[in-house]
Each structure stands twice: as C-alpha cells, then as structure tokens.
C-alpha cells in the first residue's frame, strides 16, 4: 500500500474543498468497509484520503415526516435498521439493511456510501492476472468466458456483466428514493434509479456522480404500500453473504385487489433494477399464488443468462413470488 495524505474536514463544505484541491486520486472515507478492502487488493491507491466520518450533520435521520423519510448519508446502517417507524411501516427498508451485513459491519457502515460499494466480481478483485474492463478499461472481461455464476442476467453488455452487490439500494429504488449531493457547483438531486449506470462500453464509470461530488442525504417519499413490504434475499448461506437473488416488493390492497405494486430485483442485475413488467401483472388483480408466480416470471422475461447462472431465472422468479406472498400477508394485517 502506497503512502497517502490524510485530512479530516469539520464541515461538508470543507470536505468538498479538500476533495477538489486533491484532484484525481483523492477519495472520501466514510465507514471504510469498502475502501480499505479495495486498497488492500491494490484496486484503489489514493494519493489523498478525505475522512468524512466526523461530519455529525450528515449522521442525522428523520422518519417522522408525513411526506418523506430523510436519511443523512453518514447515518449508521445499524441505527437506521432499528428505527421503530421503519420496522412497522417500511419493513423492506429495515430488512434490506439487517440482511446486508453482520452486526459488526452494520455498526461501521453508513447508508450513503453503502449505495456506492463496488462489485464483488471475482475477476475484478482478482488482480492483473484477469482482464477486467471495470478495473482496466479495454482489457476485456474474463467472466464472459469464465465462471459467470455470480454475473448479471439483466443490464449486462459485451464489456461487463458484473452484478451490483448491494441490498439497501434495491429497497430504495422500489420506493422511488432520491439522493442529494454537494459539489463545488452546489447541491443537486438525483433519482436513485438514475444514480447507477449500466456498464455499456464504459463499465469503469459506475455512477452519475462526479469525482468531487459528495452524497449528503437520501430521501424516500412516504407510501401506504410500505406496510405491505418485504426484502427477501436468497444466498448460499443464511449468515452474512451477498445475494444470489433478492427482491424488494411492496403492495397495497384495495377491496382485495392490488392497487399499488413495487418490485425491485437484486443479485441479478448490473444496477438496482426496478421491474415495471412484474408490477403491471399485479395491478388490478387479487394477489393469488398464481398471480405472484406470473409476476415473478415477468420480472425475468428479458433476462439473458450466461454459462453458469441460468439457474437464477427460476430462482429469481420464485424469490419475487415468495416476497409478494409475504408482502400480501403484511398488507392484509395493516
């Protein structure tokens, strides 16, 4: 690991100034649960680190508002996951955090930087032995002809099929979340559905954020469908592990039929993936097991499997279906 300059600003404005002055090769440090790993692997070698962990103003969150839930980007995952209103009115949001990592990691990790974690593709993290367009643009993609069990079925390109690894973002995209950012150009708001880019021909560019842009808060519009929601995650082992498939779903029932539906997929796409195809199957229908199964299949109608990940087509469809039935039970009890 090469040497670097370390600074700890006291305000968001100072953090923006420090990152701008540092130029290319400067990185923000929040929880450190991703950056430290990437530095150890040689995938990140910053010349300057701007430690934002003491920006107390960004740690606050408020779920009491009538119109939106507001999360400072540096709120700890463990604190947000334990919030009483989320547990009662938005269980999908709380579950996406508790199922994302071990308690120790949730105590360190922050909800804003968690959105920006990088792929767990073994070829990306395996070093120069393996060509990877995300790590070294133009070098190729070893996963395309290699072990692609963990690769994406949705949103992939010839250049990259690495899966977006997070859980929290999947639930947020289901609820139409917006992120607010700060840069030398001022504040701006970005719908979460637009924050992450599909790889296309430039998989090394993963989000819409500029290098000098700091994510300062997440806002989630309130929704009565929140009570009828869940985050359902299937993984190789029940303890801390990344998703093979996951689904964040929310439904509202009116006179026994679905009047509002939200379906988002994780573990199967290159970015957090909303499924309007599944939602359209549900609207106006009683949420029976058959309808849930049809919605699950619709969510994967456009999926393109590789050599070793075709099993995710059926597993993913069943994940959506099972999540919808859990959500139905919660909606009926609300």
LINZI-V453065 format. One line per field, one symbol per residue. burial: + if it has 16 or more other ideal C-beta (glycine too) atoms within 10 Angstrom, else -. Layout:
BEGIN
burial->???
END
This chain:
BEGIN
burial->------+-+--+--+++++--+---++++++++++--++---++-+-++++++-+--++-+-+-----+++++++++++++-+-++--+++++++++++++----+-++++++++++++-+++++----++++++-----++++-+-+-++++++++-+++++++++++++++++-+++++++------+-++-++-++---+--++-+--+++++++++-++-++++++++++-------++++++++++++----+-++++++++++++++++--++-++--+-+---++++++++++--+-++--+--++-++++++++++++++-++---
END
